[in-house]
Amino acid sequence: MTAPLAIRALALGVAAGSRASLGVAAPLLGPPPAHRLPTHRLRRPAATARLVAGLAVAGEIVGDKLPGTPSRLERPGPESRAGSGAVGGLLLALRHHAAPGSVALAAAVGAVGGVVGTGVGAAWRAAFARRGWPDLPAALAEDAVALGLAAWAARA
């Protein structure tokens, strides 16, 4: 696996740790790879898949701000975020026609990123809460970082 692919898989995993839907959605919503691929579904996913992915991200961003939303640290939060990071790493590797061993490694790196992003995002929000500051600015900043990481990771 190339270093750029590993770094992108890690970044996408960290984004999935903040917003779980981004692990799967970002590769589907991102631009197709610049290099020519054979006619392959990952080159340009179906419009329905892109719509569902976009709605999932939007729904999670809104749902995260609701008072009844459970902590990402409660089960199955960490596991689902690691799984989303793994799927994201796998999709990135497949889009770039990585060798089979590299695909598995990208998935593992994405999963690690998901675990890291889960912990860092929770710590960020907890730091705001300990100071008595409102949660919304912290949540919006986390959204911006997660969306930026995911968009960067998924670009061709």
C-alpha positions, 0 to 999 in steps of 0.5 A: 500500500502506498503512503498516500493511500494509507494516510487517506484511509487513516484520515477517512477513518478519523472522520468516521470516528466523528460522523460514522456515515462518512466512512462509507459516504465519502468515497461514494460522494467523492469525485471519481479517480483521475486515472482511467478505471475499467467500467467499474461501479466504484468509478461512479456509483449509482445516483441512488447510492449517492443520494442515500449516502448524502442523506445519511451524512445530513441526518447524522449531522442533524441527529448529533445535535439533538439532546437525546442522542446517546454518546458515541462511546456507548455500544455499538458506537465505537464498533460501528465507527471502526467498521465504517472507517474500515469500509471507507479504507476498503472503498478507497483502496478499491477505487484506486485498484490497490493490490489485495493485500493493500486493500486489507491494510487500508481497511485496517488503517481505516478501522484504527482511524475510526477508533482514534476519531471516536476518542478524540471527538468525544474528548473534544466535546467533553472538554467543552462541557467541562468548561461549561461552554455550550455544546453546539460550537464544539459540535459544529467545529467537529462537523467541519473537521470531519467533513474536511478530512473526509472530502480530502481523503476521498478526492481522486 
